[in-house]
Amino acid sequence: IDHTVRVPSLMIMAENDAVLPPSSCDGMEKIVPDLEKYLIRDSGHWTQQEQPAEVNAKIIEWRKRRFG
């Protein structure tokens, strides 16, 4: 079974996430070849609540760049 993710993907990580630290994403490119990672500084696990403007801006920017 091929578990490769074959769609463009954005992974937003939080600098101070104690549950899923950025290092837990090391090597993800092996199964998600078209992966873009983005690190949000000064944020913990609840990034969408702690830094909503930055999260939303990155998703919008990435989507426009990737899909027009």
Secondary structure, DSSP 8 states (H G I E B T S, - for coil): ------S-EEEEEETT-SSS-GGGGTTGGGT-TTEEEEEESS--S-HHHHSHHHHHHHHHHHHHHHH-
